Amino acid sequence: MATAASTVTPIASGNAMVRYNRSRRSALAIWWQEIDRVTLALVLILMAIGTVSVAAASPASSRRLSTSAKHLSDLHFFFIHLRWQALGLLALFGTSTLSKETARRLGILIAGAMLFALMLVPFVGSEVNGARRWLNLGVSIQPSEFLKCGFPILLAWILAWRVRDNRLPVMQVTVGLMGLIGVLLMAQPDFGSTMLFSATWFVLILLSGLDVRRIMAAMGAGVAIVALAYMFYENGRNRINAFLGGGSAYDQVDLAERTLLNGGWFGTGFWMGSRKLSLPEAHTDYIFSVIGEEFGLAVCAVIIMLYAAILFQAILRQTREDDLFTVLAGTGIVAQFGGQAFINILVNLQLFPSKGMTLPLVSYGGSSTVAVCTCLGLLLAITRRNPFIERERFSLSDVGETA
């Protein structure tokens, strides 16, 4: 009897293993069929460009930050960036496998947790370069970066309440939410992120179909807030004045522009740039200028087209959606992502005041790299679509139109 039992058990175990492996393959195949593969490919290309770009910029920042007591190798930031990119890829692929409902819940949970973290920053946050934006939890994280993942999803969820009941105070709730976030960000202070979140909020309320008078009132309030920030927020006022009329901040942006143009169309070659050595934050805020110097304006144009392609693909994906939450959440994430990218590029081109924003997926980053990948993973999860159901739905639609 014992012998018989011992011979049956491996067979049962093997069958279970076969079923488990088939289940895993099936889940992976479903994910591959439903995912937006074009956006995923564009994201991976940008991350690959970012890896090479951080390697090019790392010597400039390493030498600038080296001291007699602590010497940093030329590839110091590059090796750290590789580790964060590995975590970012795990976040990207992990979140992209979620169902739309799970992604919605995760986004709302992240938004709530990061709002709470932002409330803690003024009291227990770490101060760097005069700004208190980081929490030290073993590793330093910037709550505002992760809030970018949850904010569009939370906002889309609230705005979608209108589908259930038009009498719900949706506008008042979103105004209160944006006001709270604005106050918490300005307390750090972080005027650039405040403007980015405000722009995302405005895009979503515009798309949600709210009353035009309320939207115009929101625009007026936005202009008033910018005017008040100029009058009372000294750092923001100094950057705007420098952008318009010179100063140390202008010198940085001017140096970034001259670095960008130094390589011409095809660049000086990898590690052959010289102006980058004078750039502050060459591996983060001004990495686009380093790319221009060493790889040329042609590569810069390719990067701009990649960002534009992600925006276009996401918008194209939304045109075939009939769920208000999906449209708003997907548009909000990609608008925030694209807005940050183009602000960074415009700063490097001396067309926008310096904001201290990184170039997403390209710049060196710790928590910011993981946060951006999480955002895009949630975007891929929310916009997952079964192609077989889509084909059936559209074929039935064509039949109905013919009839």
HUURKA-V848806 format. One record per residue. N is the residue number from 1. RES is the residue in three letters. PSI is psi as a letter, one per 20 degrees, with the letter a starting at -180 (NA if undefined). BURIAL is 1 if it has 9 or more other ideal C-beta (glycine too) atoms within 8 Angstrom, else 0. Layout:
N | RES | PSI | BURIAL
N | RES | PSI | BURIAL
This chain:
1 | MET | g | 0
2 | ALA | h | 0
3 | THR | g | 0
4 | ALA | g | 0
5 | ALA | g | 0
6 | SER | h | 0
7 | THR | h | 0
8 | VAL | h | 0
9 | THR | g | 0
10 | PRO | h | 0
11 | ILE | g | 0
12 | ALA | g | 0
13 | SER | g | 0
14 | GLY | g | 0
15 | ASN | g | 0
16 | ALA | h | 0
17 | MET | g | 0
18 | VAL | g | 0
19 | ARG | h | 0
20 | TYR | g | 0
21 | ASN | g | 0
22 | ARG | h | 0
23 | SER | g | 0
24 | ARG | g | 0
25 | ARG | h | 0
26 | SER | g | 0
27 | ALA | g | 1
28 | LEU | h | 0
29 | ALA | g | 0
30 | ILE | g | 0
31 | TRP | g | 1
32 | TRP | h | 0
33 | GLN | h | 1
34 | GLU | h | 1
35 | ILE | q | 1
36 | ASP | n | 1
37 | ARG | h | 0
38 | VAL | g | 0
39 | THR | g | 1
40 | LEU | g | 1
41 | ALA | g | 0
42 | LEU | g | 1
43 | VAL | g | 1
44 | LEU | h | 0
45 | ILE | g | 1
46 | LEU | h | 1
47 | MET | h | 1
48 | ALA | g | 0
49 | ILE | h | 1
50 | GLY | h | 1
51 | THR | g | 1
52 | VAL | h | 1
53 | SER | g | 1
54 | VAL | h | 1
55 | ALA | h | 1
56 | ALA | h | 1
57 | ALA | h | 1
58 | SER | g | 1
59 | PRO | h | 1
60 | ALA | g | 1
61 | SER | h | 1
62 | SER | g | 1
63 | ARG | h | 1
64 | ARG | h | 1
65 | LEU | i | 0
66 | SER | q | 0
67 | THR | r | 0
68 | SER | h | 0
69 | ALA | h | 0
70 | LYS | o | 0
71 | HIS | p | 0
72 | LEU | p | 1
73 | SER | q | 0
74 | ASP | h | 0
75 | LEU | k | 1
76 | HIS | g | 1
77 | PHE | h | 1
78 | PHE | g | 1
79 | PHE | h | 0
80 | ILE | g | 1
81 | HIS | h | 1
82 | LEU | g | 1
83 | ARG | g | 0
84 | TRP | h | 1
85 | GLN | h | 1
86 | ALA | g | 0
87 | LEU | h | 1
88 | GLY | g | 1
89 | LEU | h | 1
90 | LEU | g | 0
91 | ALA | g | 1
92 | LEU | g | 1
93 | PHE | h | 1
94 | GLY | g | 0
95 | THR | h | 1
96 | SER | i | 1
97 | THR | i | 0
98 | LEU | q | 1
99 | SER | r | 0
100 | LYS | g | 1
101 | GLU | g | 0
102 | THR | h | 1
103 | ALA | h | 1
104 | ARG | g | 1
105 | ARG | g | 0
106 | LEU | g | 1
107 | GLY | g | 1
108 | ILE | g | 1
109 | LEU | g | 1
110 | ILE | g | 1
111 | ALA | g | 1
112 | GLY | g | 1
113 | ALA | g | 1
114 | MET | h | 1
115 | LEU | g | 1
116 | PHE | g | 0
117 | ALA | h | 1
118 | LEU | h | 1
119 | MET | h | 0
120 | LEU | h | 1
121 | VAL | g | 1
122 | PRO | h | 0
123 | PHE | g | 0
124 | VAL | j | 0
125 | GLY | q | 1
126 | SER | q | 0
127 | GLU | p | 0
128 | VAL | p | 0
129 | ASN | k | 0
130 | GLY | j | 0
131 | ALA | p | 1
132 | ARG | n | 1
133 | ARG | i | 1
134 | TRP | q | 1
135 | LEU | p | 1
136 | ASN | o | 0
137 | LEU | l | 0
138 | GLY | g | 0
139 | VAL | q | 0
140 | SER | p | 1
141 | ILE | q | 1
142 | GLN | o | 1
143 | PRO | h | 1
144 | SER | h | 1
145 | GLU | g | 1
146 | PHE | h | 1
147 | LEU | h | 1
148 | LYS | h | 1
149 | CYS | g | 1
150 | GLY | h | 1
151 | PHE | g | 1
152 | PRO | h | 1
153 | ILE | g | 1
154 | LEU | g | 1
155 | LEU | g | 1
156 | ALA | g | 1
157 | TRP | g | 1
158 | ILE | g | 1
159 | LEU | h | 1
160 | ALA | i | 1
161 | TRP | h | 1
162 | ARG | h | 1
163 | VAL | h | 0
164 | ARG | h | 0
165 | ASP | o | 0
166 | ASN | i | 0
167 | ARG | i | 0
168 | LEU | q | 0
169 | PRO | m | 0
170 | VAL | g | 1
171 | MET | g | 1
172 | GLN | h | 0
173 | VAL | g | 1
174 | THR | h | 1
175 | VAL | g | 1
176 | GLY | g | 0
177 | LEU | g | 1
178 | MET | h | 1
179 | GLY | g | 0
180 | LEU | g | 1
181 | ILE | g | 1
182 | GLY | g | 1
183 | VAL | g | 0
184 | LEU | h | 1
185 | LEU | h | 1
186 | MET | h | 1
187 | ALA | i | 0
188 | GLN | g | 1
189 | PRO | q | 1
190 | ASP | n | 1
191 | PHE | h | 1
192 | GLY | g | 1
193 | SER | h | 1
194 | THR | g | 1
195 | MET | h | 1
196 | LEU | g | 1
197 | PHE | h | 1
198 | SER | g | 1
199 | ALA | g | 1
200 | THR | g | 1
201 | TRP | g | 1
202 | PHE | g | 1
203 | VAL | g | 1
204 | LEU | h | 1
205 | ILE | h | 1
206 | LEU | g | 0
207 | LEU | h | 1
208 | SER | i | 1
209 | GLY | k | 0
210 | LEU | r | 1
211 | ASP | p | 0
212 | VAL | h | 0
213 | ARG | h | 0
214 | ARG | h | 1
215 | ILE | g | 1
216 | MET | h | 0
217 | ALA | h | 0
218 | ALA | g | 1
219 | MET | g | 1
220 | GLY | g | 0
221 | ALA | h | 0
222 | GLY | g | 1
223 | VAL | g | 0
224 | ALA | h | 0
225 | ILE | g | 1
226 | VAL | g | 1
227 | ALA | g | 0
228 | LEU | h | 0
229 | ALA | h | 1
230 | TYR | h | 1
231 | MET | h | 0
232 | PHE | i | 0
233 | TYR | o | 1
234 | GLU | g | 0
235 | ASN | g | 1
236 | GLY | g | 1
237 | ARG | g | 1
238 | ASN | h | 1
239 | ARG | h | 1
240 | ILE | g | 1
241 | ASN | h | 1
242 | ALA | g | 1
243 | PHE | h | 1
244 | LEU | h | 0
245 | GLY | j | 0
246 | GLY | r | 0
247 | GLY | a | 1
248 | SER | h | 0
249 | ALA | h | 1
250 | TYR | g | 1
251 | ASP | h | 1
252 | GLN | g | 1
253 | VAL | h | 1
254 | ASP | g | 1
255 | LEU | h | 1
256 | ALA | g | 1
257 | GLU | g | 1
258 | ARG | h | 1
259 | THR | g | 1
260 | LEU | g | 1
261 | LEU | i | 1
262 | ASN | h | 1
263 | GLY | i | 1
264 | GLY | b | 0
265 | TRP | h | 0
266 | PHE | j | 0
267 | GLY | r | 1
268 | THR | i | 1
269 | GLY | q | 0
270 | PHE | p | 0
271 | TRP | j | 0
272 | MET | i | 0
273 | GLY | q | 1
274 | SER | h | 0
275 | ARG | h | 1
276 | LYS | h | 1
277 | LEU | i | 1
278 | SER | i | 0
279 | LEU | p | 1
280 | PRO | q | 0
281 | GLU | l | 0
282 | ALA | h | 1
283 | HIS | i | 1
284 | THR | e | 1
285 | ASP | h | 1
286 | TYR | k | 1
287 | ILE | h | 1
288 | PHE | h | 1
289 | SER | h | 1
290 | VAL | g | 1
291 | ILE | g | 1
292 | GLY | g | 1
293 | GLU | g | 1
294 | GLU | h | 1
295 | PHE | i | 1
296 | GLY | r | 1
297 | LEU | h | 1
298 | ALA | g | 1
299 | VAL | h | 1
300 | CYS | g | 1
301 | ALA | h | 0
302 | VAL | g | 0
303 | ILE | g | 1
304 | ILE | g | 1
305 | MET | h | 0
306 | LEU | g | 1
307 | TYR | g | 1
308 | ALA | h | 0
309 | ALA | h | 1
310 | ILE | g | 1
311 | LEU | g | 1
312 | PHE | g | 0
313 | GLN | g | 1
314 | ALA | g | 1
315 | ILE | g | 1
316 | LEU | h | 0
317 | ARG | h | 1
318 | GLN | h | 1
319 | THR | i | 0
320 | ARG | j | 0
321 | GLU | q | 1
322 | ASP | j | 0
323 | ASP | p | 0
324 | LEU | g | 1
325 | PHE | g | 1
326 | THR | g | 1
327 | VAL | g | 1
328 | LEU | g | 1
329 | ALA | g | 1
330 | GLY | g | 1
331 | THR | g | 1
332 | GLY | g | 1
333 | ILE | g | 1
334 | VAL | h | 1
335 | ALA | g | 1
336 | GLN | g | 1
337 | PHE | g | 1
338 | GLY | h | 1
339 | GLY | g | 1
340 | GLN | g | 1
341 | ALA | g | 1
342 | PHE | h | 1
343 | ILE | g | 1
344 | ASN | g | 1
345 | ILE | g | 1
346 | LEU | h | 1
347 | VAL | g | 1
348 | ASN | h | 1
349 | LEU | j | 1
350 | GLN | k | 0
351 | LEU | j | 0
352 | PHE | q | 1
353 | PRO | q | 1
354 | SER | p | 1
355 | LYS | i | 1
356 | GLY | k | 0
357 | MET | q | 1
358 | THR | r | 1
359 | LEU | o | 1
360 | PRO | p | 1
361 | LEU | i | 1
362 | VAL | g | 1
363 | SER | q | 1
364 | TYR | q | 1
365 | GLY | q | 1
366 | GLY | e | 1
367 | SER | h | 1
368 | SER | h | 1
369 | THR | g | 1
370 | VAL | h | 1
371 | ALA | g | 1
372 | VAL | g | 1
373 | CYS | h | 1
374 | THR | g | 1
375 | CYS | g | 1
376 | LEU | h | 1
377 | GLY | g | 1
378 | LEU | h | 1
379 | LEU | g | 1
380 | LEU | h | 1
381 | ALA | g | 1
382 | ILE | h | 1
383 | THR | j | 1
384 | ARG | q | 1
385 | ARG | p | 1
386 | ASN | o | 0
387 | PRO | h | 0
388 | PHE | g | 0
389 | ILE | h | 0
390 | GLU | g | 1
391 | ARG | h | 0
392 | GLU | g | 0
393 | ARG | g | 0
394 | PHE | h | 0
395 | SER | h | 0
396 | LEU | h | 0
397 | SER | g | 0
398 | ASP | h | 0
399 | VAL | g | 0
400 | GLY | g | 0
401 | GLU | h | 0
402 | THR | g | 0
403 | ALA | NA | 0
